[in-house]
Amino acid sequence: MKNLNRRFPCIPDMEAAAARRMPGFVHDYLIGGLGRESSVRRNAASLDTVELMPRYLSEAATPDMGITVLGKRFDAPFGVAPLGLAGLLWPGCELPLAQAAMAHNIPHVLSTFANRSMETIGPVVDDNGWFQFYPPNDPAMEADMLERALRAGYRTLVLTVDIPAPTRRERDIRNGMSVPPILDARTLFQIATHPAWARHVLRHGIPDFENLSPYFPKGVSLQQSAAFVGRVMTGHLGAERVRRIRDAWSGNMLIKGVLDVTEAQAYLALGADGLIVSNHGGRQLDAAPTAVSVLPGMRRALGPDVPILADGGIRSGLDIARMLALGADAVLLGRPFIYASAAIGARGGDHLIGILKAELSGAMAQLGCRTIADLPSFLHKPGRTGDSIKP
């Protein structure tokens, strides 16, 4: 572990190593947005604008990073975001990431588009596991997936509302990124020149949509199954569908992809237990606001008791502290867990979680902040010397 700390002391080091080990068409899918990709850049840049006011005349003890979300106590205020196609981005990474989340007692969110099934991952993460649900436009399939998630042990549903239609991601169009990959000369060359990724594919097999494969028509090819997914996983979620899912799901329900305060209030009125403020990593609408820009207003409007999580552009423990200071109860990270897996392998998730915990604890100690709940009082508004603002 000491050698890992020297080689990969921070997320940018893991990101650089991942870029070297991943074929270009896979790496482009992981890092890309759409259009000019300004939303991806703004997610990270907006966090850099958040200032926190340290207070050194303090007798704060060692920081307590524990939180309680939806009645469950976690040891740190961050978790693994849902990672669609994770088994293609770095084959075999999904199970070790789930195991690392469980070992560190942090949330783990499994995507509908994961390459390992809820039946495989659910028992591993126990009540640390949340299932991210993209509702299909087939009511029978929708009902069956919800029942499967409950049987697999999931008690928190993350209903994702921000993918109403396919997007045009220019990186993927240029590179031929698809499921299955287009094996033209360019793609084959990229695979051949990245043998570590290729070996992982050989070891773990061609990834499949295991959460969705039970519904594929019999005898279809992988390409045909991908087309089936594209047909059934589209459409806006109106109030009637959200209410139907709420009525069918007996556990907690978070709404992911919320950016508008009025809409957030509407989801809560429909029975949601909390929200995840997110612009989907800048991958859906290049003009969408960042979580940083909407979180304070969201917290003011909804009050202190509504669980609010956030994601987007977080690349350090300090970034986690910034997002929590703005009003989030916890945050999720996605791309960094793939970077860690590609750079390090099965131990990547464990190493990344350890780095983030150390960085967050260090930032809180510098601030003189004792608990996660205290972080909003350290948010500083530039131009007002010595002043702090609360969301």
PyMOL commands that set and color helices and strands:
alter all, ss='L'
color gray80, all
select helices_A, chain A and resi 2-7+11-21+24-31+38-48+86-89+94-103+118-128+139-151+170-175+185-192+195-204+213-215+222-232+239-248+261-269+280-282+291-302+317-325+335-344+348-367+372-378
alter helices_A, ss='H'
color red, helices_A
select strands_A, chain A and resi 51-52+67-69+72-74+78-80+108-110+129-133+156-160+252-258+274-277+308-311+330-333+379-380
alter strands_A, ss='S'
color yellow, strands_A
deselect
rebuild
show_as cartoon
